[in-house]
Amino acid sequence: MADVQLKLDHSSVILRPDPSRTVVRPFSLDYPTQFQREGHSRAQAIVDRVLTLTGDALAAELALIVDSLDERHRDVDAMLLRRYDEIAGALPVPPVASEGQRRLIGAYFSEEFSYEAAALFNPSAVVAPDQTDVEAGAVRFVLSLRGIGEGHVSSVAFRTGTWLPGGALKIDPPSLVAVPPIIDGTDVDAGAVTMLRCGGSRDISETVLFPVLPSQRQGIEDLRLVHFTEEDGSATYYGTYTAFSGAAARPELLSSDDFRSFTMRALTGDAAGAKGMALFPRRVGGRFMMLGRQDSESIWLHASDDILHWAGGGKIVSPRYPWEFVQMGNCGSPIEIDEGWLVFTHGVGMVRNYCVGACLLDKADPSRLLARTPAPILTPSPLERDGYVPNVVYSCGVLAKGRDLLIPYGVADNFTAFATTTVDQLLAAMA
């Protein structure tokens, strides 16, 4: 392998945030502390006011909100009644409340949230579960994206697309509808296991995962998807992400078979305290393997018999070149190739420039670094410098198709772009 400059092929496809895409999520509130008193909550006061509406006045208010929501949401009546059921147990609502009053109460305790109003970035890509009718040499993929909405709250959005034989990309138009998750079950006290269902989703692009636990109050950040295959041949999709409460961050693990039902679990152990953990796509030597950045500076490797518990580990790749002098980390799960484990990396350099590079780890012993790119393969271009956070390019997961590589990447914490290269070109750029 020689030290040569790699040239990427950049796609014209760009994904930008769309403030018209919204989900309906719970809305709750109370009086300021000095105005609170037992037996008289602000929520109860709102319910009491709604219950004064009957007849034409009630019908007019219902028509106003339902007509508005019907434009971009499905099954609005059922959604409002479901929200009513969620809060009714905590409030003394008279059993004589009409269905119309119950729907209106549900509406007063809901809000429309534009989950990608400010940004749509930091993507990861995996092979889609359904490859039906895909032409020979093409692959259908699922793209996860970090959307940022009001209050700088991060959610997970999805898109689907096809990577065509000639290298062209086709991103499917997203549905006009977005479906919020329904909590099927959770260990709320521990915040450890949460089961979510987006049963109303008819298309993967309709699925939106917004914060549902206290640990996620301020966001679900930077999902790194991987299609994981067990030793018995069974497979599932996992994704590591950072849950941010507004005060503390912790890594959590998402799992799904169909991108409509999900399980979220907290990671434990002394190694589970850092952002940017990325799971290997299979066991190595009979153990789960994970990349992390426990010292906030270098890439670490961890091994575990339990996919949820991570302890110990060691540093395997540290800053060496100017473009990564501040810190470095992974850009998603390792990709298995004949030569070893291909890991895309990010480095932070002068004036907090984020660039993308890569390294190669030994297949049998991933703690052995075999080669790395002395120069970044992807840097903020003059057309990509400006945005919410300038001078940043960043990816959460690259897709391989044979020896070809599709690199989806976020630009300036604002929008998403795509580039392609080959394994052979990338290895030739390593030293």
N, C-alpha and C positions, 0 to 999 in steps of 0.2 A: 504493500500500500504506500502510495506516495502523497506528499503534501501538495495537493493541487486545489485550485479554486473551483468550487461547485457552483454551477448555474442552474437555478430552478426554473421550471416552466410555470408561469403564473396564469391562473384562470381568470377570465373576465367575470366570473360569478361572484357576487358580493351579497351578503345577507346583512341587512340593516334593521335596526329596531323599528317596530311598528306600534305606535301608541294606541291604535285602534283595537289591538288584540287584548282582550280583558278576560278575567275570571271573576266570578262572584265568590267572595270569601266572607267569613264571619266578621262582624263588627260589634264591638262591645265597649262600654264606657261607664264611668261612675262620676259621682260628685268629687270635687276637690276634698281633701282630707278634712278640712275644717267644717265642711257642710254635710259630712256623712253622719247618719244616725241609724241605729238598729231598727230594722223593720221598714225602712223607707229608702230603698235604693233608687238610683236614677233610672235603672232599667224598669223597675216597677212603675215609676212615674210615667214613662213612655207607654208602657202597656195600658195603664189606666186611661191615658188620653186616646189611644187607639180604640179602646172599647166604647168610647162615647160616640164613635162613628157608626151609623147604621144607614140602611136604605140607599138613597141616591148619593149621599155624601161618601159612603163607603165604596160604592161602585165606581164613583168618579176617581177616587184615589187609587183604587186597584187598577183601573184602566190606564191611568197615567203611568204607573210604574211598569205594568206588564207590557204595554205597548212599547215602551222604551227598551226593556230587556229582551223582548222577543226578537229584536233586530239582530242580536248577535249571541243569543244563548238559547239552549235547547231545554225543553221541559221546565219552563219557568215556574209554573204552578207547583209542580212536585218539588222543585228546588226550594221554594219559599216555605212550603209546608215542612220540609225536612229541617230547615233552619229553625222553624217554630218548635219542632219536636226537641231540638237540641237545647233550647233554652227554657222550655216550659217546665221542666222538672225543678228548676231553680227559682221559679216565680209562681206565685199563687194566682194563676190565670183561671178564671171561672170556667167550669166545664161547659157552660152554656154559650161560650164564645162560638160564633158562627165560623164556617170554613173561610169565609171572606175575611173576617177579623184575624183568623189565625195566619192566613197568607200575608196580610198586611203587617202583622207583628213580625213575621219572618223577614219581610222587606226592610223594616226599620232596624233590624239587627244584622243586616248584610251590607256589603259595600262592593262596588265594582273596582277591581284593582288592575291597572294597566301594567302588567308584569314585565314588559320589555320596552317601556316608554323611553328610558334613558340609554339603554345599551343592550346588545345581543352579541356575546363574544365568548372567548375561551372554550372552543368546541372540542369534543372528542368524537371519534367515528368508530363504529363496529359494523360487522356484517349483519344485515337484517335477518330476522328469524324466517322470513318468507321470501324465497327466491323464485317463486312461481312466475313463469313466462319471461324470465330475464334472458336476454339473448346471450349466445355463446360468447365468452370472453368478457362479459360485463358482470358487475356485481351491484346488487342493491344494498344500500347501507342506511344505518340509523345515525343521526347526528344529535348529540346532546349539546345544549347551549346554555350559557348563563345569562339570564335576563335580569336587568335591574329596573325596578320601578320606583314608585313613590317612597320616600324615606330611605333611599339607597338599600332597599330590601332585595336580596337575590333569590331568584327562583330558577328551576330547571325547566327548559322548554326542549322540544324535540322537533326534528325535521327528518324527512326521508329523501333519498336521492339515488341516482344510478351513476356509477362510474363506467363509462362506455369503453369499448375496446381500443379506440384511438386515443384515449386519454381525456376526452371531453367529459364534462360533468353536467348532469341534469338534476336540479333540485326541484322536487315536487312542490307545487304551490300549497301553502298551508291552508288548512280548513279555516273558514271564517269563525268557527266555534272553538272555544277552549273550555275544557272540562276540568273542574277542580277535583282533587282527591277526596274520597270519603274514608274516614278512619274506620277500619273494620275491627281493630283491637290494638291496645297499647298497654304497656307497663309504664304508666305515667310517672309513678313515684321514682322509678329508676331511670326513666327515659331511655330504656335499653332496647325495647323491641316495639316497633310500630308497623302495623299492616295497613297499607293503603290500597284503595281500589278506585280506578277511574273507569267504572263499568259503563258509563255513558259515552265513553270515547269510541268513535267509529273509525278513527284514523290516528296514527301515532302522533301526528302534529297537533291533535286536540288535547293530548295529555300534558298537564302542567303540574309540577310539584312545587308548591310554595310551603314556607315554614309552617309546621303543625305542632312542634314540640318547643318547650321553653329553651332548649339548647340551640334551637334554630331560629329564634325570634327575629334576628336581624338578617338571616339568610342561609341558604344552601348554596355553597360556593364551589365552583371548579370541579364538577363531576368528571372523574376519569373512568370511563367505561372500559370493560374488557370482557371478551367472550371466553369464559373459563371452562376448560375441559378437565373432568376428573379422570382418575386412573382407570375407572370402569367404563369410560367413554361417554358418560352422561355430561351434559353441558348446561350452563346457565350464564346469564349476564350478571356481572358484579360491577359495582361502581363505588370507588372511594370518593368522598367529598368532605369539605370542611363545613361543619355546623357552627354558626356564629350567633351567640346569644346577645351580642351587643357589648358584653363585658369579657367573655372568654370564648376561645375557639377550641373545638375538639374534632377529631376525625371520626366519621361514621361510615358504615358500609350499606350500600343499597344492593338489593338483589331482585331479579325479575326474570321471568321466562317469556313474557309477551309484551312488555312495556305498557301494560294496562293495570296489572296488579303488582305491588311492590312491597318488599319488606325492608325496613330501616333498622339497623342495629348500631349501637355504640361500640367502638373499639376500646379495649382496655389494655392495661400493661404500661410499663414505664416508657415504652417506645411510642405509645399512642398519644402523644401530646403535641405533635407537630403538624403543620399543614403539608399538603402535597404528597400524601402517601399514594403509591401506585402498586397494584397487585400484579404479579406475574400471571400469564394465561394458563399455567398448569403448575402442578407440584414439581419441585426439583429435588431429586434424592428422597422422594417420599414426603417432603414437607412443603407447606405453603411458603412463598417468598414474597417479600414486599420491599419496595424502595421507599425511602423517606428522607427527611432533612432535619434530623433531630437537633443539630447544633445551629440551625438557621443559616448554614454556610456551605455545607458539602452534601453530597449524595451518600446515603447510608443504605446498607443491606440488612434485612431482618429475615429470620426463618422462624417458623412456628408450626406446631402440630394442630393448633386451634386457629381458625381463620379470624376469630374475633379477639384474640389475645396476643399482644406483641410486646416482647421484652428483649433487652440486650441489643444486639446488633453491632455493626461496626462501619466505619467510614471507608468507602471504596473509591470515590472520585472527589477530588478537592479542586478549588480554583487554581488555575495554572497560567492561563493566558489573560491578557489585559481585558478582554471583553467579558470576563467572568471574575474579575478580581474582587468584587464586592461579595458575591455569593452565586451559587448555582443550585439547580434542582432538576427534577425530571419533568418531561413534557408528556407524561402518560405512561401506560404500562409498556414493559419491554415487548419487543416483537421477535419471535423466534425465527431465525434464518439458518441456513446451513453452517455459516461461520460462527454462530454464537447467538447471544442476545443483543439485539439492536435497541439502544435506548436513546430516545430524543431528549435533549437537555435544554435548559434555559440558563443563560448567564446574565448577570447584572454588572454593568461597567460604569464608565464615567457618566455623570449627570443622570444617573439611574436609567440608563439605556438597557432595555430587556431585549436580548437576542436569542436565537435558537441555534443549537448545535446538536451533536450526536456523539455517542461513544459505543464501543463494542465490548461486551462482557463474555467471559468463557461460558460455554453452554453447560458444562458439567459442574463448574465452580464459579458462579456469578460474582464471587468476591474478587476475581481476577480481572483487572482491566487490561484489555488487549490493545485497544487503540481508541483515539478520540480525534475530533476535528480541532485543529489548532486555531482556525478562524470560524466565525459563525457562518452557518449556511443560510440564515434568514435574519435580516436586520430591518429596522424601520426605514422604509424608503421615504424620499421627499414627499410622496403622495400619501404616505401612511403615518406621518409623524404626529399629526394633530388629532386631538380627541379628548375624551374625558381625562385620561392619563397619557400625556404625550410620550413618544419615544419607546413604545412597548409593542412587541409582537410576542405571542404566547400561545401555546397549544396544550390541550389536555389529552390528546390521543391521536396517533397517526394510524392510518389503515393501509395494510399491505395486500396486494393482489399479485401473487407470484413474486416476481422480483421488482414490481412497480410499487411506488409509495405515494399515497395521497396525504398531504399535510394540510389539514384545516387549521386555521390560526386566527386568534383574535388580534385586532389592531387597535391600539390606543385605548383599551378598555371600552370600546365603542361598537365596533362592527366585526364581521367575520369574512375572511378571504380564504383562498385555496391556492395551493401550489403542488406540483408533482415533480418527482425525480425517480431514480432507480436505485436499488440496493447497490449495484455495482458502481455507479457514479459516487454514491455516498461513501462507500468503503475506500474508493480511490482518493477521496479528499481527507482521509484520516492519516494520522501519523502515530 
